[in-house]
Amino acid sequence: MLETKEFDLATTLVQEKMVDAEKVAHVQNSNPLEHALLVLTKTGYNAVPVLDFHGKFEGIISKSHILEAMFGVEKIEVELLEKKTVSDCMDREIPTLLIDDTIEQALHELIDYNFVCVVDEDQQMQGIITRRQLLKEYRNEYYRKRNKS
């Protein structure tokens, strides 16, 4: 029988449950908004991380950020999708986690966000931790314990 490691919020590290950066959809800060909107639409995500050319985390861009950037005084200005870049309207005030933070710390951040980016000490993106995956993990742990009784 396979032994499963207990899911303990205080000792399980973020790096054990995160999605690696290579598997995470993202955009670069210099991309036009049009590209960011295409990425968001094609992936079905509402927001994605924004990185610089070297993979350093800078913030997130969402569909609502892009829509807000298109609002002119009297109309929606679709041409702004080509003129503005991601860095013009992204959110830079976003919490991050370090790979050696605990899942308990991650949960505090995930209350307000669907995902939180995991970075190293130099702000290089290592991956993301999502609210969905932690809820699934917690659910699975609940059923494992229930079935043991």
C-alpha positions in Angstrom: 0.0 0.0 0.0 1.3 3.5 -0.8 1.9 5.8 2.0 0.7 9.3 1.5 2.4 12.2 3.2 0.0 14.1 5.5 -1.0 17.5 4.3 -0.1 19.8 7.1 -0.7 23.5 6.6 2.1 24.6 8.9 4.9 22.3 7.6 4.0 21.7 3.9 6.0 24.1 1.8 4.7 26.1 -1.2 7.3 24.5 -3.5 5.7 21.1 -2.9 2.3 22.2 -4.2 3.1 24.9 -6.7 2.8 24.8 -10.5 6.3 25.2 -12.0 6.9 28.4 -13.9 7.5 26.6 -17.2 3.8 25.5 -17.1 2.4 28.9 -16.3 0.9 31.2 -18.9 2.4 34.7 -18.6 3.1 37.8 -20.6 6.0 40.2 -20.7 5.8 43.8 -19.5 6.6 45.1 -23.0 3.9 43.1 -24.8 1.1 45.1 -26.4 -2.3 44.8 -24.6 -3.6 43.1 -27.7 -1.2 40.2 -27.0 -2.1 40.0 -23.4 -5.8 39.9 -24.2 -5.2 37.1 -26.7 -3.3 35.1 -24.1 -6.0 35.6 -21.5 -8.7 34.7 -24.0 -7.0 31.6 -25.4 -6.1 30.2 -21.9 -9.4 31.1 -20.4 -7.8 32.8 -17.4 -8.9 36.1 -16.0 -5.3 37.1 -15.0 -1.8 36.0 -15.7 1.6 37.0 -14.3 3.7 39.7 -15.9 7.4 39.1 -16.2 10.3 41.2 -17.5 12.6 40.0 -20.3 14.7 38.0 -17.7 11.8 36.2 -16.0 11.6 38.6 -13.0 8.0 38.9 -11.6 6.6 42.4 -12.0 2.8 42.0 -11.3 -0.3 40.7 -13.0 -2.5 41.7 -15.9 -6.2 40.9 -16.0 -9.0 41.2 -18.5 -10.5 43.9 -16.3 -7.2 45.9 -16.4 -7.2 45.7 -20.2 -10.9 46.7 -20.5 -10.3 49.7 -18.2 -7.4 50.8 -20.2 -9.6 50.9 -23.3 -12.2 53.2 -21.9 -11.9 56.7 -23.5 -13.9 59.7 -22.5 -16.8 59.0 -24.7 -16.3 55.5 -26.1 -14.3 52.3 -25.9 -11.1 52.9 -27.9 -10.1 49.5 -29.3 -7.1 50.9 -31.0 -5.5 51.4 -27.6 -4.9 47.6 -27.6 -2.1 48.1 -30.1 -0.8 51.4 -28.6 -0.5 50.5 -24.9 1.7 47.9 -23.4 1.1 45.5 -20.5 3.3 47.7 -18.2 0.9 50.6 -18.8 -2.0 49.0 -17.0 -0.8 46.0 -15.0 -1.2 45.7 -11.2 2.2 46.0 -9.5 1.0 45.8 -5.9 0.6 42.0 -5.8 1.7 39.8 -2.9 4.2 37.0 -3.7 5.4 33.9 -1.8 8.8 32.4 -1.5 9.4 28.7 -2.3 10.1 27.9 1.4 7.0 29.6 2.7 4.4 27.3 4.2 0.9 26.5 2.8 -0.5 28.3 5.8 1.2 31.5 4.6 -0.1 30.8 1.1 -3.7 30.5 2.3 -3.6 34.0 3.9 -2.7 35.4 0.4 -5.1 33.2 -1.5 -8.1 34.6 0.4 -8.1 37.6 -1.9 -6.5 36.1 -5.1 -7.1 33.0 -7.3 -3.4 32.5 -7.5 -0.2 33.9 -6.0 3.2 33.9 -7.7 6.1 32.1 -6.1 9.4 33.9 -6.5 13.0 33.5 -5.3 15.0 36.2 -3.4 15.7 38.0 -6.7 12.0 38.1 -7.7 12.6 35.4 -10.4 9.3 33.6 -10.9 9.4 30.0 -9.8 5.8 29.1 -10.2 2.3 29.8 -8.9 0.1 28.4 -6.1 -3.6 28.4 -6.8 -6.6 28.4 -4.5 -8.2 25.7 -6.6 -5.3 23.2 -6.2 -5.1 23.8 -2.4 -8.8 23.2 -2.0 -8.5 20.0 -4.0 -5.6 18.9 -1.8 -7.5 19.7 1.4 -10.5 17.8 0.1 -8.4 14.8 -0.8 -6.8 14.8 2.7 -10.2 15.0 4.3 -11.4 11.9 2.4 -8.1 10.0 3.1 -8.6 10.6 6.8 -12.3 9.8 6.7 -11.7 6.5 4.9 -9.1 5.5 7.5 -11.7 5.7 10.3 
